[in-house]
């Protein structure tokens, strides 16, 4: 439903955070937690609707997000 016309990327990452809530013993020892990161390109016009939908659907889930400008995009 929220798929961008440009698609998206997902990959495994290790998150590092100062809070230890919900971490396993191994995660507490290593100081990192395995997570999945999603990256997608949306236009500035589409961003408010996307964020509103994500905030409504995932309220309280503790998902971190960043909004970064894209200087250029395309296909080579």
C-alpha positions in Angstrom: 0.0 0.0 0.0 2.8 2.4 0.8 5.2 1.1 -1.8 7.1 3.9 -3.5 7.2 4.0 -7.3 11.0 3.6 -6.9 10.8 0.6 -4.6 12.8 0.3 -1.4 15.8 -1.4 0.2 16.0 -3.5 3.3 19.0 -4.9 5.1 20.2 -6.2 8.5 22.0 -3.8 10.7 23.2 -3.6 14.3 21.6 -0.8 16.4 23.5 0.8 19.2 21.4 2.7 21.8 21.9 4.0 25.3 18.7 2.3 26.6 18.9 -1.5 27.3 15.2 -2.1 27.4 14.2 -5.4 25.8 17.7 -6.5 25.1 18.7 -10.1 25.5 21.7 -10.9 27.7 23.9 -11.4 24.6 22.8 -8.0 23.2 23.5 -6.4 26.6 27.1 -7.8 26.6 27.8 -6.9 23.0 26.1 -3.5 23.2 24.2 -4.0 20.0 20.9 -5.3 18.8 20.1 -6.8 15.4 17.5 -4.8 13.5 16.2 -4.4 10.0 16.7 -1.1 8.2 14.4 0.1 5.4 15.3 2.9 3.0 13.0 4.4 0.4 12.8 7.4 -1.7 9.7 9.5 -1.6 9.1 13.0 -2.9 8.7 15.9 -0.5 5.0 16.0 -1.5 4.5 12.3 -0.5 6.4 12.5 2.8 3.7 13.9 5.1 1.2 11.3 4.1 3.8 8.5 4.5 4.9 9.6 7.9 1.3 10.1 9.1 0.4 6.5 8.0 3.5 5.0 9.6 2.9 6.8 12.8 -0.7 5.6 12.9 0.1 2.0 12.0 3.2 1.6 14.2 2.4 3.9 17.2 4.4 2.8 20.3 6.6 0.4 18.3 9.8 2.3 19.1 10.8 2.6 15.4 13.5 5.1 14.8 13.4 7.1 11.5 15.4 9.7 9.7 14.4 12.0 6.9 17.3 13.0 4.7 17.4 15.1 1.5 18.3 13.4 -1.7 20.5 15.6 -3.9 19.9 13.4 -7.0 18.4 10.1 -7.9 18.1 8.1 -11.1 19.1 4.9 -12.8 22.3 4.3 -14.7 
